[in-house]
């Protein structure tokens, strides 16, 4: 009986140890730097860069960012606010390291799954067209919204956007 109790305590202490390491031994700025580095190193030809404000770690391997700003060639391209990400336990049990993400683009929503090494399923729902600063920098101004699905598997990507009430006007500098 004593051996079963000891095995039980050992098995129960392993997840507790892992959670404590996550909370206290893995610094927030290390995770923040790795996320920014992965965005900035994603495509060296287009000079993509990222910055994060308000980064916080959650209890069960989750993270929260007040905003994630992506710039393309030095121009602000996209800002995602209220970005939450966490490990997807169902996919982890299947042997895939997958992050679930959820956030806002303007008043619209963005959600999806990012799977290591190079897979993604992202859904954009009713994101304000004018909340994408890169389009304004290119001279495109609109009052509509955009919805879409982005699927990436290895080197292949399938992107579908739906812009039902597009009203493009010329942006004035």
N, C-alpha and C positions, 0 to 999 in steps of 0.2 A: 504493500500500500504506500509506503513511504517513497518508493522509487517513482510511482505514478504521480504523486504529488510534486516531487522534484522536477520531473519531466514537464508537468503542467506549468509550474512556475517558470521554468526555463523558456518554454514556448510562449508564455504570456509576456515575459520580459523582453523578448526580441523586438516585437513591434513598438513597445514603449521606448526601448533604447533608440530605435530608428527615428521615432518622432522627436525625441529629445535632441538627437544629433541634428535633425532638420531645424529645430527651433533655436538651438543655441550654438552649434558649431559651424553652421553654414551661414555666413554673413549676408545680409540683405544686399550690400553693394556688390558682392561677388555675383549674385544672381542677376542683378540689374545690369552689370557690365557684360555678362555673358549673353543676355537677351539683346542688348544694343549691338554687341559684336556680331551676333548671328544675323541681325538685320543688315548691318553695314557690310558684312562680308558675303552677303547672299549673291550679289551681282556686281562685280568690280567694274564692268564696262559702263554701267549707267550711273555710277557714283551715288548709290543709295546709302542714306544714313538714317539713324533713328535716335530718338531721345525719349527718356521716360521721366515723368514727374509723379511724385506721390507713391513710390513703390512700397508695398507692405507684404510680408509673408503671412500666410494663413496657417491654421493649425494642421490640417491634414494634407500637406504637400500642395498647397494652393498659394496663389499670389494675386495681388490686386494692384492695379496701376490707375492713378487718377487720369493720366493721359499718356498715350503713346503717339508721338509725332514722327512721321516718316517724311523725309525730304529726298527729292530727286534732283541731282545736279545743283544742290544748294537751295532749291526752291521748295517751300513747304508743299507736300503732295497730299497728305492725308493725316487727319487727327482722329484717333479713336479714344473716346473717353469712357471712364468707368469700366476698364478692361479687367475681367476676372479670368483667371486660368487655373486649371487643376488637372491632376492626372486622372485619366479615365480608367477606373478600376476594372471594368469589364474587359476593355482592350488589353490591359496589363495582364489579366489572367489568360488571355489568348497569346501572350508572349510578345505583344507589341507595345512599345513605349509611345503613348498617345496623350496629348494635352487637349482638354476641352477648353474652348475660349468663348467668351461672351462679352459684348461691349456695345457702345453706341457710336454712330457716325451721324452727327447732328441729332435729329430726333428719331432717326432710324436705328435699326438693330443690326449687329453683326454677330454671328455665332459659327461655330464649327469645330472640327477636329484636326489637329496637326499631329501626324504620325512620323516618328523617326524611322528612316533617315530622310525620305523625300516624298511624303504623301500628305495631302491636305484636302479636306472637304469643307468649304466655307460658304455660308449663306449670308447674303446682304439683303435686308428687308426694309424698304422704304427709307433709304438714306437720302437726306436732303442733298440735292445736286449742288447747291451753293455751299455745302459744308465740306466740299472737296476743293481746297485752295489751289491745287495744281491746275484745275480747269480754268479758274479765274486768271491765273498767271499766264495761261496760254491765250487768253482773250475770249474765253467762253463763259457766258453768264446765263443762268437759267433759274427758274423758280420751281421746277419740278422735282421729282424724286426718282431714285434708281433702286431697282431690286436686281438681284442676280445670284448666280451659283458659280462657284469656282472649284474645279476639281483638278488636283495635281497628282500625278503618279509618275515618279521618276522624272525623266526629261520631258514628259508630255503634260500639257495642260488643256483643259476644256473649260472655257469661260462663256457664260451666257448672261447677258444683261437685259433687263426689261425696263424701258423708260416710257411709261404710259402717257404721261402728260407733259412731254417735253416742250418747252417754250424757250428756245435759245435766243438771246439777244446779244448784241455786241457789248463787251465790257469796255468801260472807259478808264484809261489810266490816269 
